Amino acid sequence: MARSRTAPLAQGHALTEGENSIFVEPRRRFQNFLGIGGAITDATAETFAKLDAKRQAELLRAYYDTEKGIGYTLARTTIHSSDFASGSYTYIEEGDKELKSFSIGHDRTFRIPMIKRAIAAAGGTLPMMASPWSAPAFMKDTKHMLQGGKLLPEYAAAWAQYYTKFIDAYTAEGIPIWSISLQNEPMAKQTWESMLYTAEEERDFLKNHLGPTIKASAHPDTKIVVWDHNRDMMVHRANVIFGDPEASKYAWGMGFHWYETWAGFDPMFENVHRVHESYPDKVLLLTEATVEKFDWAQVQRWANGERYGTSIINDLNNGASGWIDWNMLLDENGGPNHVGNYCFSPIHADTRTGELVYTPSYWYIGHFSKFLRPGAQRISSSSSRSNLLSTAFVNGDGTLATVVMNPTDVELTYNYYVGTASTRVTIPAHAIQTLVH
């Protein structure tokens, strides 16, 4: 991530039609920024454990160091297994509806040790979101953790209690749980761990079980995030859950993913704005993103990074307060993954050589996570032409950071305006840059 100086800001020149310009207005302020981070899954932790001590230290520095790395400040993990693990498991014995056998012993081998080191690398604080992919098999109508299925009503209370036991157990390990999502991807029947809720079912589980159970627990301030699925259906889900006062009082915010684009649909960034304008008191977070269908030959594909840059800029500009990527580290196969759902991550470990491979996604994410710090506030930023994308924030120390992305095939020179002052900046083709002053 090379640094260079631009000409200082001076009184802006007379604009003419057709120029490329980025206009930033610090007096127009919007949502506060929570941070950017990535998920420490079983797959990430298992891969991390295969690295030697030098590479492990390098990875933690690359993600969490604010000077030598990209300064991640948020994290996500799973409540028992997801597809990104070497196998499927829960924290209880099958059939234990009273949760007497509850134990996070499985996680102490790989996941908990890595999370503790990540917290230390981040300076001692790392807000952690936790998400379940499925209830235990006996609690579901399908009697299977994989392939969807629904929570049986008679186990709703026990399943809600399961979250609190997870929060208690992780807190006892020195890993506070900042927030939980009610269910990962509640409309997706997957070949891996998955469980389905209609909007009304999610609303009712929240207001009748999970919300009251969390409030009555030892950690009543744990934030609850709903939806945790794609942008395409988030407006409807918000209307059903946030439109119900009894459910809404338990919902801190809404998480969303980006996978609607995999099916060839538009990213639907405007749906983020629709929820933000309708429910401005609810926090919006992208909670999962990854480039699907892993191919080692494409690990340095530049378009993967541009997908991140485009998404982060548009999500922030439409009201998101934070952005959490999926797996922070995967191996040379895009796993481990117990159902073969291999994907890309910003950094891969080639376990054959022990080397870390940094992908374009890592560098694109870093233009945001390194320079936009928690507590920053988004300010007005716009482009005079659609060939440039931008977002801008004022940090707590008064520094202004503007991220500009050029997804075109040609180098562009543009006017960079802050209020009435401006300078001229050049950005190469297919590049991203952050202007800090």
C-alpha positions in Angstrom: 0.0 0.0 0.0 2.2 2.8 -1.3 2.0 6.3 0.0 2.6 9.5 -1.9 1.8 13.2 -1.5 -0.6 15.2 -3.7 -0.5 19.0 -4.3 -2.1 20.9 -1.3 -5.7 22.0 -1.4 -6.1 25.5 -2.8 -9.0 27.7 -3.9 -11.0 25.7 -6.4 -10.8 26.6 -10.1 -13.9 27.3 -12.3 -15.5 24.0 -13.2 -16.3 23.1 -16.7 -18.8 20.5 -18.0 -17.3 17.0 -18.5 -14.6 17.1 -15.8 -14.0 14.3 -13.4 -14.5 15.6 -9.9 -14.9 14.3 -6.4 -16.8 16.6 -4.1 -16.5 16.2 -0.4 -18.5 18.4 2.0 -17.5 17.9 5.7 -20.4 19.9 7.0 -22.9 17.3 5.7 -22.6 14.4 8.2 -24.3 11.0 8.4 -23.9 7.6 10.3 -21.1 6.8 12.7 -18.6 4.1 11.7 -18.1 1.0 13.8 -15.3 -0.7 11.9 -14.2 -3.3 9.5 -13.1 -6.9 10.2 -13.2 -10.6 9.2 -14.4 -13.9 10.6 -12.4 -16.3 12.6 -14.1 -19.6 11.6 -13.0 -23.1 12.4 -11.4 -23.2 8.9 -9.4 -20.1 9.6 -8.2 -21.3 12.9 -7.4 -24.8 11.7 -5.3 -23.3 8.8 -3.7 -20.8 11.2 -2.5 -23.7 13.4 -0.7 -25.2 10.5 1.5 -22.1 10.1 4.9 -21.8 11.8 5.3 -19.2 14.5 6.8 -16.6 12.2 3.9 -16.8 9.7 1.3 -16.8 12.5 2.7 -13.5 13.8 2.8 -12.1 10.3 -0.8 -12.9 9.7 -2.0 -11.3 12.9 0.2 -8.2 12.2 -1.2 -8.0 8.6 -4.8 -7.9 9.8 -4.7 -6.0 13.2 -1.6 -3.7 13.2 -2.7 -0.2 12.4 0.8 0.7 11.0 2.2 -2.4 9.5 -1.2 -4.0 8.7 -4.7 -2.9 7.8 -6.1 -2.4 11.3 -9.1 -4.7 11.6 -11.4 -3.7 14.4 -14.4 -6.1 14.2 -14.7 -9.9 14.1 -17.3 -12.6 13.6 -17.3 -16.3 14.6 -19.8 -19.2 14.5 -21.9 -20.8 17.2 -20.7 -24.4 16.8 -20.1 -25.5 13.2 -20.6 -24.0 9.8 -19.6 -25.4 6.4 -16.1 -23.8 7.0 -15.0 -26.5 9.5 -13.5 -30.0 9.1 -16.7 -31.5 10.4 -20.2 -30.8 11.7 -20.6 -30.6 15.5 -22.6 -28.9 18.3 -21.8 -28.1 22.0 -24.2 -30.6 23.5 -24.9 -34.3 23.3 -27.7 -35.1 20.8 -31.1 -35.1 22.5 -30.0 -33.0 25.5 -32.9 -30.6 25.6 -31.9 -29.3 29.0 -28.4 -28.4 27.8 -26.7 -30.1 30.7 -23.8 -31.4 28.5 -23.1 -27.9 27.1 -19.4 -27.5 26.5 -17.2 -25.4 24.1 -14.4 -27.9 24.5 -14.2 -28.4 20.7 -13.3 -24.8 20.2 -10.4 -24.8 22.6 -8.2 -26.8 20.2 -8.0 -24.2 17.4 -10.6 -21.4 17.4 -10.4 -20.0 20.9 -6.5 -19.9 20.9 -6.6 -17.9 17.6 -9.3 -15.6 18.8 -7.3 -14.8 22.0 -4.3 -14.0 19.9 -6.3 -11.8 17.6 -7.7 -9.8 20.5 -4.2 -9.3 21.8 -3.0 -8.2 18.3 -5.9 -5.8 18.1 -4.8 -4.1 21.3 -6.9 -5.9 23.8 -10.3 -5.2 22.4 -12.0 -6.9 19.4 -15.8 -6.6 19.2 -17.0 -10.2 18.3 -20.2 -11.1 16.6 -21.4 -14.8 16.8 -23.8 -16.5 14.4 -25.5 -19.9 14.4 -25.9 -21.9 11.1 -28.3 -24.5 12.6 -29.8 -25.7 15.8 -28.8 -29.2 16.9 -30.4 -31.9 14.7 -32.9 -33.1 17.3 -34.4 -29.6 17.7 -35.4 -29.5 14.0 -38.2 -30.9 11.9 -35.7 -32.6 9.6 -33.6 -34.1 12.4 -30.5 -33.0 10.5 -28.2 -30.0 10.8 -27.7 -29.8 7.0 -30.1 -29.1 4.2 -32.3 -26.5 5.9 -35.2 -27.5 8.0 -37.0 -25.6 10.7 -36.8 -25.2 14.5 -39.5 -27.2 16.2 -41.6 -25.0 18.5 -41.1 -27.2 21.5 -37.4 -26.5 21.4 -37.6 -22.7 20.9 -36.9 -21.9 24.6 -34.0 -24.4 24.8 -32.5 -23.0 21.6 -32.7 -19.4 22.9 -30.9 -20.6 26.1 -28.2 -22.2 23.9 -27.1 -18.7 22.8 -26.7 -17.5 26.4 -24.7 -20.5 27.3 -22.4 -19.8 24.4 -22.0 -16.2 25.4 -21.3 -17.2 29.0 -18.8 -19.8 28.0 -16.9 -17.5 25.6 -16.9 -14.6 28.1 -15.4 -17.0 30.7 -12.6 -17.6 28.2 -11.9 -13.9 28.0 -13.8 -13.5 24.7 -16.7 -11.1 25.2 -19.5 -11.5 22.7 -20.5 -8.0 21.5 -23.4 -9.1 19.3 -25.2 -12.2 18.0 -27.2 -12.7 14.9 -30.4 -14.7 15.2 -29.7 -17.0 12.3 -27.2 -17.1 9.4 -29.0 -16.9 6.1 -32.6 -17.8 7.3 -33.9 -18.2 3.7 -31.2 -20.5 2.3 -31.6 -24.3 2.3 -27.9 -25.2 1.9 -26.0 -28.5 1.6 -24.3 -27.5 4.8 -25.6 -26.4 8.2 -28.6 -24.2 7.7 -32.0 -23.5 9.2 -35.0 -21.6 7.8 -37.2 -18.9 9.2 -39.9 -16.9 7.4 -39.9 -13.2 8.3 -42.8 -13.8 10.7 -41.1 -16.9 12.3 -37.9 -14.9 12.9 -39.9 -12.0 14.3 -41.8 -14.3 16.7 -38.6 -16.2 17.8 -37.0 -12.9 18.6 -39.8 -11.3 20.6 -41.1 -14.4 22.4 -37.8 -16.3 23.1 -34.4 -14.9 22.1 -34.9 -11.3 23.0 -36.4 -11.9 26.5 -33.8 -14.7 27.2 -30.9 -12.5 26.4 -32.3 -9.6 28.4 -32.7 -12.0 31.4 -29.2 -13.4 31.0 -25.9 -12.4 32.6 -25.1 -10.4 29.5 -28.3 -8.4 28.8 -26.5 -5.8 26.7 -25.5 -8.3 24.0 -26.7 -6.8 20.7 -29.1 -8.8 18.6 -28.8 -8.6 14.8 -31.6 -9.9 12.5 -31.7 -11.2 8.9 -28.0 -11.9 8.3 -28.7 -12.7 4.7 -28.6 -11.0 1.3 -29.6 -7.4 0.3 -32.4 -8.6 -2.0 -35.0 -9.4 0.7 -33.7 -7.2 3.5 -36.4 -4.5 3.1 -39.2 -7.0 3.6 -37.5 -8.6 6.6 -37.0 -5.2 8.1 -40.6 -4.2 7.6 -41.9 -7.4 9.3 -39.4 -7.4 12.3 -38.8 -3.7 12.9 -42.4 -2.9 12.1 -43.5 -4.9 15.2 -42.8 -2.8 18.3 -42.4 -5.9 20.6 -39.9 -7.6 18.3 -38.1 -4.3 17.3 -37.2 -3.4 20.9 -34.9 -6.5 21.0 -33.3 -5.9 17.6 -30.2 -3.6 17.6 -29.7 -3.9 13.9 -29.7 -5.8 10.7 -26.9 -7.8 9.1 -26.7 -8.5 5.3 -24.6 -10.4 2.8 -23.7 -9.9 -0.8 -24.4 -13.2 -2.4 -27.4 -12.1 -4.5 -24.8 -11.1 -7.1 -23.7 -14.7 -7.4 -27.0 -15.5 -9.2 -26.4 -12.7 -11.6 -28.6 -10.1 -9.9 -27.7 -6.5 -9.3 -26.1 -5.9 -5.9 -29.2 -4.0 -4.9 -27.3 -1.4 -2.8 -30.4 0.7 -2.8 -32.1 -1.8 -0.4 -29.5 -0.9 2.2 -30.6 2.7 1.8 -34.3 1.8 1.9 -33.9 0.1 5.3 -31.7 2.9 6.6 -34.2 5.6 5.7 -37.1 3.6 7.0 -35.5 2.6 10.3 -32.7 5.1 11.0 -32.4 3.9 14.6 -31.3 0.5 13.5 -27.6 -0.2 12.8 -26.8 -1.9 9.5 -23.8 -4.1 9.0 -22.5 -6.2 6.1 -21.8 -9.4 8.1 -20.5 -11.8 5.4 -18.9 -11.6 2.0 -16.6 -13.8 0.1 -15.7 -14.6 -3.6 -17.2 -17.9 -4.3 -16.1 -21.0 -6.4 -12.4 -21.1 -5.4 -9.8 -21.6 -8.1 -6.1 -21.4 -7.1 -5.2 -20.1 -10.6 -7.5 -17.1 -9.9 -6.2 -16.2 -6.5 -4.6 -13.0 -7.8 -7.6 -12.0 -9.9 -7.9 -8.2 -9.7 -11.6 -8.2 -10.2 -12.0 -10.0 -6.8 -10.6 -6.9 -5.1 -12.7 -4.5 -7.1 -15.8 -6.4 -6.0 -14.9 -5.6 -2.4 -14.1 -2.0 -3.2 -17.4 -1.5 -5.0 -19.4 -3.1 -2.3 -17.8 -1.4 0.7 -18.1 2.1 -0.9 -21.8 1.6 -1.9 -22.8 -0.1 1.4 -21.2 2.7 3.5 -22.7 5.4 1.3 -26.2 3.8 1.7 -26.1 3.7 5.5 -24.0 0.7 6.7 -22.0 1.4 9.8 -19.6 -1.5 9.5 -18.4 -4.3 7.2 -17.3 -7.8 8.3 -15.7 -10.1 5.7 -16.0 -13.9 5.9 -12.9 -16.2 6.5 -9.7 -14.3 7.2 -7.6 -17.2 6.2 -8.1 -20.3 4.1 -5.7 -22.9 2.7 -4.6 -23.5 -0.9 -7.8 -25.4 -1.6 -10.1 -22.6 -0.3 -10.9 -24.6 2.8 -11.1 -26.7 4.9 -14.8 -27.1 4.3 -16.6 -30.3 5.1 -19.1 -30.1 2.2 -16.7 -28.8 -0.5 -18.0 -25.3 -0.6 -14.5 -23.8 -1.2 -14.1 -20.0 -1.4 -11.5 -17.3 -1.6 -10.2 -15.3 1.4 -8.1 -12.1 1.5 -5.1 -14.1 2.6 -4.4 -17.8 1.8 -1.9 -20.1 3.4 -0.2 -22.5 1.0 0.2 -25.3 3.5 2.5 -27.1 1.1 5.2 -24.3 1.4 4.1 -22.5 4.6 3.8 -19.2 2.7 1.1 -16.6 3.0 -0.5 -15.4 -0.2 -2.0 -11.9 -0.1 -4.8 -11.4 -2.7 -6.1 -8.1 -4.2 -9.1 -8.3 -1.8 -6.8 -7.8 1.1 -5.4 -4.6 -0.3 -8.8 -3.2 -1.3 -10.3 -3.9 2.1 -7.2 -2.2 3.7 -8.0 1.1 2.0 -11.0 1.3 4.3 -10.0 -0.6 7.5 -6.7 1.2 7.8 -7.9 4.8 7.3 -11.5 4.8 8.5 -11.4 4.3 12.2 -14.1 3.3 14.7 -16.0 6.4 15.8 -15.5 8.2 12.4 -18.5 9.8 10.8 -19.4 9.6 7.2 -19.6 12.9 5.3 -21.0 13.9 1.9 -18.9 12.6 -1.0 -20.0 12.5 -4.6 -18.6 12.0 -8.1 -19.4 14.1 -11.1 -19.1 11.0 -13.3 -20.0 7.4 -12.8 -16.4 6.3 -13.8 -15.2 7.1 -10.2 -16.6 5.8 -6.9 -15.9 7.5 -3.6 -16.8 7.6 0.1 -15.5 9.9 2.8 -15.3 10.0 6.6 -14.0 12.3 9.3 -12.1 10.4 12.0 -12.2 11.2 15.7 -8.8 12.9 15.5 -10.1 15.3 12.9 -8.4 13.6 9.9 -10.5 13.3 6.8 -10.2 10.1 4.7 -11.6 9.9 1.2 -11.5 6.5 -0.6 -11.6 6.8 -4.4 -11.9 3.9 -6.8 -11.4 3.8 -10.5 -12.8 0.6 -12.0 -12.2 1.7 -15.6 -9.5 0.6 -18.1 -7.9 4.1 -18.3 -6.0 6.4 -16.0 -8.1 9.3 -14.8 -7.3 12.7 -13.4 -9.9 14.4 -11.3 -10.6 17.5 -9.2 -10.6 16.6 -5.5 -12.8 19.2 -3.8 -13.1 19.6 0.0 -15.6 22.3 0.5 -14.5 25.1 -1.8 -10.8 24.1 -1.9 -9.4 21.6 -4.4 -6.4 19.9 -5.9 -5.8 17.7 -8.9 -5.3 14.0 -8.4 -4.5 11.1 -10.8 -5.6 7.6 -10.3 -4.4 4.7 -12.4 -6.7 2.3 -14.2 -8.3 -0.3 -12.0 -7.0 1.3 -8.9 -8.1 2.4 -5.4 -6.6 5.2 -3.4 -7.3 6.9 0.0 -6.7 10.6 0.4 -5.9 11.5 4.0 -5.5 15.1 5.3 
